Amino acid sequence: MSRLFLRLYLGVLFILFAAWSVQFWLTVEPTDESNASIVEDAMGGGVRLALLSYEAAEASEEPRTLELIQQQFAYPVAIVPREDLPLAARNRLNSSGDVQFAKIGSGLFLIGQLNDPTRVMLFGPLPQVIRTTRSQVMLGLAIVLTFAAAAIVILLRPLNQQLAQLERTTRALAGGALNQRVDETNAGTLENVARAVNQLAARIQSLLKTQQELMQGVSHELKTPLSRIQFAIELLQSETDAKRISQRIQVIHTASHELEEMVNRLLQYVRTDAPRSATPNWRVPLEPIIQQVFDAERLMNAQLQYEVDPRIMTEQVAILSNVNDLTCVISNTVRNASRFAQEKIRISAYRTANGTIIDVDDDGPGIPEKNREAVFRPFERLADDRGSAGLGLALVGRIMAKHGGWVKAESSQMGGCRIRTFWPRSKNASDPNRRDSSGSGSVTA
């Protein structure tokens, strides 16, 4: 991380220096040449008049004339041999007009060419306009770069610390410490990146937890029906009675059906671990889904009565969800009730200020209070649970958490168990940990 900071720091300084260099050579250097033309144009007239006056005088009057010319200028005027001029000034005088502006030594001069090519009239040194020298420019650059360097350090230091924190967390995650998270409150400009890293870490941790749960539960749950199938096959090999053969085949069929159902539940359980944003939600009518689930359950449990609260139809209750998730929740809660009910199962719905509560009641033995939280954990089954893989209610709990709602088991007024689910009006309408116990009152519009 320090190398990245150093490269960025040096890169910014290089850009500043390069920008200044380009500006210096494109503006400061041409300025001298531009000033020369301006001075020649502005003062050339006076120089030419002085040359004409000097040329018009007799040779004996030249000193007197030069003295009179000197009185008209605020700086020295002299006649000097052309050879005394620097080579650069002589070359420039040869290449252009009769009046030239030149730098000789540390002074600035105007040079007028006399008719006598061996002599020139030299005006100066001229009063110098205050101008920035190269040393002053370089000093100014050094000061500017120093302040820029300090400002860059101040600006980049928090970013460097944020990147260092991000690097430490990602290294810890890569090393297997999946409980590590980036502090989003101190992430500054990298807050979105920190949030994405935390979401990724939580997702990976959830997947690994699911994998561990499945590995621990699947091996045990699959062993029972497989053992029954294997045992029935061994008996079939030595069986000659047609009735017994039919019984063994029925055992194999039942166990294979149990295996198929268990695999389907496992697939559903894994799929519900997808991120919430991956499942679009809309208002789904509740009554058609209930009737669909009830119709399927009546075929398997013809001895049970399935009742729907009339207000579900009259109020046209709809749930913020999607068809698959809502059907899965209703199906699993009703199927759970069907395994324990004696005669009757009833489903009802109640609107609250924050969402909708759906209750599935049965008249069975109910769930002991000490086991009411355990039944929502995967592969947890009660002692008298018949034919269950222990994933139905765990699947319900996972779907409700994904929707921002909750599920819990209670005692029913029918004498058995009530599975209550809460569906929020919007994704942010309810804290999943909040227990909205309302529902015994009237339905609100």
PAFI-821064 format. One record per residue (C-alpha): x negated, y negated, z; residue number from 1. Coordinates in steps of 0.05 Angstrom, whole numbers, plus 5000, padded with zeros to 4 digits. Each point is the difference from the previous one (the first is absolute). Example, Ala and Ser with C-alpha at 12.3 -4.5 7.8 and 13.67 -1.06 7.14 Angstrom:
<sites>
{site {4754 5090 5156} 1};
{site {4973 4931 4987} 2};
</sites>
This chain:
<sites>
{site {5000 5000 5000} 1};
{site {4943 4952 5015} 2};
{site {4971 5012 4931} 3};
{site {5067 4982 4968} 4};
{site {5001 4936 5042} 5};
{site {4928 4983 4980} 6};
{site {5014 5012 4926} 7};
{site {5062 4957 5002} 8};
{site {4964 4946 5039} 9};
{site {4940 4998 4952} 10};
{site {5046 5003 4940} 11};
{site {5038 4938 5023} 12};
{site {4935 4962 5012} 13};
{site {4974 5019 4931} 14};
{site {5064 4975 4968} 15};
{site {4994 4934 5037} 16};
{site {4927 4992 4980} 17};
{site {5014 5018 4927} 18};
{site {5058 4951 4997} 19};
{site {4957 4944 5028} 20};
{site {4942 5016 4951} 21};
{site {5046 4997 4940} 22};
{site {5030 4934 5025} 23};
{site {4931 4971 5013} 24};
{site {4971 5017 4932} 25};
{site {5063 4980 4962} 26};
{site {5011 4933 5034} 27};
{site {4939 4975 5037} 28};
{site {4949 5012 4945} 29};
{site {5041 4969 4943} 30};
{site {5014 4940 5045} 31};
{site {4928 4974 4990} 32};
{site {5007 5001 4925} 33};
{site {5069 4968 5003} 34};
{site {4974 4946 5046} 35};
{site {4943 4985 4951} 36};
{site {5048 4986 4943} 37};
{site {5044 4957 5045} 38};
{site {4941 4958 5024} 39};
{site {4973 4992 4929} 40};
{site {5067 4977 4974} 41};
{site {5013 4953 5059} 42};
{site {4931 4967 5003} 43};
{site {4977 5008 4928} 44};
{site {5026 4932 4980} 45};
{site {4959 4962 5051} 46};
{site {4938 5040 4983} 47};
{site {5008 4986 4925} 48};
{site {5008 4925 5013} 49};
{site {4937 5001 5041} 50};
{site {4964 5037 4944} 51};
{site {5024 4949 4948} 52};
{site {4977 4942 5044} 53};
{site {4932 5030 5010} 54};
{site {4992 5018 4926} 55};
{site {5020 4928 4979} 56};
{site {4946 4967 5042} 57};
{site {4931 4983 4974} 58};
{site {4943 5044 5026} 59};
{site {4976 4943 5044} 60};
{site {5070 4992 5029} 61};
{site {5010 5074 5016} 62};
{site {4978 4996 5073} 63};
{site {5045 4940 5012} 64};
{site {5058 5034 4964} 65};
{site {4990 5064 5041} 66};
{site {5002 4958 5063} 67};
{site {5065 4967 4979} 68};
{site {5029 5069 4984} 69};
{site {4977 5025 5068} 70};
{site {5040 4944 5033} 71};
{site {5064 5027 4968} 72};
{site {4993 5070 5030} 73};
{site {5002 5022 5073} 74};
{site {4947 5053 4988} 75};
{site {4929 4998 4969} 76};
{site {4991 4991 4925} 77};
{site {4933 5016 4969} 78};
{site {4966 5014 4933} 79};
{site {4963 5066 5004} 80};
{site {4964 5044 4949} 81};
{site {5044 5054 4972} 82};
{site {4947 5052 5018} 83};
{site {5010 4984 5074} 84};
{site {5070 5029 4997} 85};
{site {5010 5074 5020} 86};
{site {5003 5048 4941} 87};
{site {5074 5015 5011} 88};
{site {5017 4925 4997} 89};
{site {4959 4991 4937} 90};
{site {5033 5059 4966} 91};
{site {5069 4976 5018} 92};
{site {4983 4930 4975} 93};
{site {4979 5030 4934} 94};
{site {5063 5043 4992} 95};
{site {5053 4947 5013} 96};
{site {5013 4924 5004} 97};
{site {4957 4940 5018} 98};
{site {5025 4998 5073} 99};
{site {4991 5060 5044} 100};
{site {5014 5017 5072} 101};
{site {4946 5043 5032} 102};
{site {4975 5026 5067} 103};
{site {4926 4985 5011} 104};
{site {4972 5028 5063} 105};
{site {5051 4988 5054} 106};
{site {5030 4937 4967} 107};
{site {5051 4987 4946} 108};
{site {4981 4954 4941} 109};
{site {5027 4970 4936} 110};
{site {4952 5001 4941} 111};
{site {5007 4952 4941} 112};
{site {4960 5013 4937} 113};
{site {4964 4939 4972} 114};
{site {4984 4990 4927} 115};
{site {4930 5018 5018} 116};
{site {5004 5076 5005} 117};
{site {4943 5002 5050} 118};
{site {5036 4959 5052} 119};
{site {5066 5003 5037} 120};
{site {5037 4954 5048} 121};
{site {5010 5036 5066} 122};
{site {5058 4980 5046} 123};
{site {4997 5027 5070} 124};
{site {4998 5036 5044} 125};
{site {5075 4989 5000} 126};
{site {5042 4998 5063} 127};
{site {5023 5072 5011} 128};
{site {5071 5020 5011} 129};
{site {5008 5043 5062} 130};
{site {5003 5071 4973} 131};
{site {4996 5069 5028} 132};
{site {4933 5033 4993} 133};
{site {4989 5074 4990} 134};
{site {4974 5008 5070} 135};
{site {5062 4967 5028} 136};
{site {5044 5044 4958} 137};
{site {4963 5062 5023} 138};
{site {5006 4978 5072} 139};
{site {5074 4987 4991} 140};
{site {5007 5069 4969} 141};
{site {4964 5032 5059} 142};
{site {5047 4965 5049} 143};
{site {5062 5019 4960} 144};
{site {4977 5073 4995} 145};
{site {4985 5001 5074} 146};
{site {5070 4977 5017} 147};
{site {5029 5047 4947} 148};
{site {4961 5058 5030} 149};
{site {5026 4984 5070} 150};
{site {5071 4994 4974} 151};
{site {4995 5066 4963} 152};
{site {4975 5034 5063} 153};
{site {5059 4971 5039} 154};
{site {5050 5021 4946} 155};
{site {4972 5069 4986} 156};
{site {4985 5021 5071} 157};
{site {5073 5016 5018} 158};
{site {5007 5038 4934} 159};
{site {4936 5038 5015} 160};
{site {5027 5019 5069} 161};
{site {5067 5022 4970} 162};
{site {4965 5042 4948} 163};
{site {4956 5030 5053} 164};
{site {5061 5019 5042} 165};
{site {5033 5030 4938} 166};
{site {4937 5039 4985} 167};
{site {4995 5027 5071} 168};
{site {5072 5023 4998} 169};
{site {4995 5034 4932} 170};
{site {4936 5035 5022} 171};
{site {5035 5024 5063} 172};
{site {5059 5025 4958} 173};
{site {4953 5035 4952} 174};
{site {4967 5033 5060} 175};
{site {5067 5030 5023} 176};
{site {5022 4948 5052} 177};
{site {5069 4991 4969} 178};
{site {5026 4961 5059} 179};
{site {4955 4941 4984} 180};
{site {5034 4938 4973} 181};
{site {4978 4931 4975} 182};
{site {5021 4942 5045} 183};
{site {5047 4964 4953} 184};
{site {5005 4939 5046} 185};
{site {4926 4985 4989} 186};
{site {4997 5020 4927} 187};
{site {5009 4929 4975} 188};
{site {5000 4997 4924} 189};
{site {4993 5076 4998} 190};
{site {5066 5011 5037} 191};
{site {5033 5033 4940} 192};
{site {4939 5046 4990} 193};
{site {5000 5017 5074} 194};
{site {5074 5016 4998} 195};
{site {4990 5044 4939} 196};
{site {4943 5037 5035} 197};
{site {5042 5011 5062} 198};
{site {5059 5025 4959} 199};
{site {4953 5047 4963} 200};
{site {4971 5026 5066} 201};
{site {5070 5010 5029} 202};
{site {5021 5036 4938} 203};
{site {4940 5047 5002} 204};
{site {5010 5012 5074} 205};
{site {5073 5016 4988} 206};
{site {4984 5048 4943} 207};
{site {4948 5036 5042} 208};
{site {5048 5005 5058} 209};
{site {5053 5029 4954} 210};
{site {4950 5049 4972} 211};
{site {4980 5023 5069} 212};
{site {5073 5007 5021} 213};
{site {5015 5041 4938} 214};
{site {4938 5043 5007} 215};
{site {5017 5015 5072} 216};
{site {5074 5013 4989} 217};
{site {5002 5032 4931} 218};
{site {4955 5058 5017} 219};
{site {5044 5018 5059} 220};
{site {5068 4986 4967} 221};
{site {4985 5039 4936} 222};
{site {4974 5060 5038} 223};
{site {5069 5022 5026} 224};
{site {5038 5006 4934} 225};
{site {4939 5028 4965} 226};
{site {4994 5054 5055} 227};
{site {5074 5018 4990} 228};
{site {4991 5005 4925} 229};
{site {4937 5043 5008} 230};
{site {5034 5045 5051} 231};
{site {5062 5008 4957} 232};
{site {4957 5018 4939} 233};
{site {4963 5053 5040} 234};
{site {5067 5031 5023} 235};
{site {5026 4998 4928} 236};
{site {4942 5043 4977} 237};
{site {5023 5058 5044} 238};
{site {5076 4986 4999} 239};
{site {5047 5046 4961} 240};
{site {5068 4979 5027} 241};
{site {5034 4950 4954} 242};
{site {5033 4963 5056} 243};
{site {4935 4990 5037} 244};
{site {4965 4980 4936} 245};
{site {5054 4947 4990} 246};
{site {4989 4975 5071} 247};
{site {4925 4995 4990} 248};
{site {5010 4962 4935} 249};
{site {5047 4952 5036} 250};
{site {4947 4989 5053} 251};
{site {4949 4984 4945} 252};
{site {5050 4953 4966} 253};
{site {5016 4964 5065} 254};
{site {4927 4992 5018} 255};
{site {4982 4975 4931} 256};
{site {5057 4950 5003} 257};
{site {4973 4977 5067} 258};
{site {4931 4992 4970} 259};
{site {5027 4960 4942} 260};
{site {5039 4954 5046} 261};
{site {4938 4991 5044} 262};
{site {4957 4982 4940} 263};
{site {5052 4949 4976} 264};
{site {5002 4969 5069} 265};
{site {4924 4996 5001} 266};
{site {4999 4965 4933} 267};
{site {5053 4951 5023} 268};
{site {4962 4986 5065} 269};
{site {4935 4985 4962} 270};
{site {5034 4956 4949} 271};
{site {5032 4956 5053} 272};
{site {4930 4978 5021} 273};
{site {4997 4955 4939} 274};
{site {4993 4924 5013} 275};
{site {5066 4964 5012} 276};
{site {4990 4956 4939} 277};
{site {4998 5062 4955} 278};
{site {5075 5013 5013} 279};
{site {5047 4946 4973} 280};
{site {5061 4987 5044} 281};
{site {5070 4977 4982} 282};
{site {5069 5003 5030} 283};
{site {5022 5073 4995} 284};
{site {5073 5018 5015} 285};
{site {5002 5048 5059} 286};
{site {5066 5037 4989} 287};
{site {4983 5036 4933} 288};
{site {4935 5027 5030} 289};
{site {5036 5026 5062} 290};
{site {5052 5035 4958} 291};
{site {4945 5032 4957} 292};
{site {4964 5026 5061} 293};
{site {5064 5024 5033} 294};
{site {5022 5038 4937} 295};
{site {4933 5038 5000} 296};
{site {5004 5016 5074} 297};
{site {5072 5025 4996} 298};
{site {4977 5053 4950} 299};
{site {4950 5028 5051} 300};
{site {5040 4987 5063} 301};
{site {5073 5010 4982} 302};
{site {5019 5009 5073} 303};
{site {4980 4929 5019} 304};
{site {5041 4936 4992} 305};
{site {4965 4939 4971} 306};
{site {5033 4933 5015} 307};
{site {4984 4930 4975} 308};
{site {5017 4938 5038} 309};
{site {5054 4966 4957} 310};
{site {4968 4932 5011} 311};
{site {4941 5022 4957} 312};
{site {5047 5002 4941} 313};
{site {5044 4940 5017} 314};
{site {4941 4955 5016} 315};
{site {4960 5026 4940} 316};
{site {4937 5006 5042} 317};
{site {4935 4995 4960} 318};
{site {4929 5012 5024} 319};
{site {4936 4963 4979} 320};
{site {4961 5061 4975} 321};
{site {4996 5044 4939} 322};
{site {5042 5060 4981} 323};
{site {4945 5051 5013} 324};
{site {4981 4976 5070} 325};
{site {5071 4988 5023} 326};
{site {5022 5069 4974} 327};
{site {4941 5033 5034} 328};
{site {5017 4968 5068} 329};
{site {5074 5016 4996} 330};
{site {4987 5071 4976} 331};
{site {4949 5017 5054} 332};
{site {5040 4971 5057} 333};
{site {5064 5035 4977} 334};
{site {4962 5066 4988} 335};
{site {4970 4995 5070} 336};
{site {5070 4990 5029} 337};
{site {5027 5058 4959} 338};
{site {4951 5049 5033} 339};
{site {5027 4984 5069} 340};
{site {5072 4978 4992} 341};
{site {5055 5044 5025} 342};
{site {5058 4973 4959} 343};
{site {4993 4928 4980} 344};
{site {4949 4949 4972} 345};
{site {5017 4926 4994} 346};
{site {4963 4943 4967} 347};
{site {5014 4927 5014} 348};
{site {4967 4933 4985} 349};
{site {5000 4933 5037} 350};
{site {4975 4933 4977} 351};
{site {4960 4957 5048} 352};
{site {4969 4931 4995} 353};
{site {4935 5029 4974} 354};
{site {5022 5060 4959} 355};
{site {5041 5063 4999} 356};
{site {5001 5060 5048} 357};
{site {5019 5069 4974} 358};
{site {5019 5054 5051} 359};
{site {5004 5074 4986} 360};
{site {5036 5036 5058} 361};
{site {5012 5074 5012} 362};
{site {5035 5040 5054} 363};
{site {4942 5048 5013} 364};
{site {4957 5009 5062} 365};
{site {4963 4935 4989} 366};
{site {4926 4985 5009} 367};
{site {4970 4998 5071} 368};
{site {4977 4930 5017} 369};
{site {4928 5023 5009} 370};
{site {4998 5025 4928} 371};
{site {5033 4941 4965} 372};
{site {4936 4968 4977} 373};
{site {4964 5065 4984} 374};
{site {5051 5021 4948} 375};
{site {4976 4944 4954} 376};
{site {4929 5027 4999} 377};
{site {4982 5048 4943} 378};
{site {5006 5074 5014} 379};
{site {5033 4988 5067} 380};
{site {5059 5047 5012} 381};
{site {5044 5014 5059} 382};
{site {5003 5070 5028} 383};
{site {5069 5013 4971} 384};
{site {4987 4967 4932} 385};
{site {5019 5050 4946} 386};
{site {4968 5001 4931} 387};
{site {4966 4932 5005} 388};
{site {4930 4982 4977} 389};
{site {4997 4942 5049} 390};
{site {4993 4948 4946} 391};
{site {5071 4975 4988} 392};
{site {5004 4948 5056} 393};
{site {4926 4984 4994} 394};
{site {5015 4982 4927} 395};
{site {5057 4956 5023} 396};
{site {4955 4965 5050} 397};
{site {4948 4986 4946} 398};
{site {5051 4972 4951} 399};
{site {5030 4955 5052} 400};
{site {4932 4973 5020} 401};
{site {4985 4986 4927} 402};
{site {5064 4959 4995} 403};
{site {4986 4961 5064} 404};
{site {5055 5035 5038} 405};
{site {5001 5055 5053} 406};
{site {5032 5065 5020} 407};
{site {5016 5031 5067} 408};
{site {5038 5058 5031} 409};
{site {5056 4987 5051} 410};
{site {5058 5035 5033} 411};
{site {5063 5001 4959} 412};
{site {5071 4986 5024} 413};
{site {5018 5065 4965} 414};
{site {4958 5037 5051} 415};
{site {4940 5016 4957} 416};
{site {4944 4959 4968} 417};
{site {5002 4933 4965} 418};
{site {4945 4981 4951} 419};
{site {5002 4924 4992} 420};
{site {4962 4964 4945} 421};
{site {4993 4925 4993} 422};
{site {4994 4968 4931} 423};
{site {4980 4926 5000} 424};
{site {5033 4949 4955} 425};
{site {4932 4982 4972} 426};
{site {4930 5029 5005} 427};
{site {4982 4949 5054} 428};
{site {5066 5001 5037} 429};
{site {4981 5048 5055} 430};
{site {4940 5022 5038} 431};
{site {4994 5076 4992} 432};
{site {4986 5005 5075} 433};
{site {5062 4961 5019} 434};
{site {5059 5042 5023} 435};
{site {5065 4968 4978} 436};
{site {5050 5039 5041} 437};
{site {5061 4963 4975} 438};
{site {5050 5039 4960} 439};
{site {5055 5017 5049} 440};
{site {5037 4936 4984} 441};
{site {5039 4978 4940} 442};
{site {4975 4996 4930} 443};
{site {4981 4930 4980} 444};
{site {5004 4972 4930} 445};
</sites>
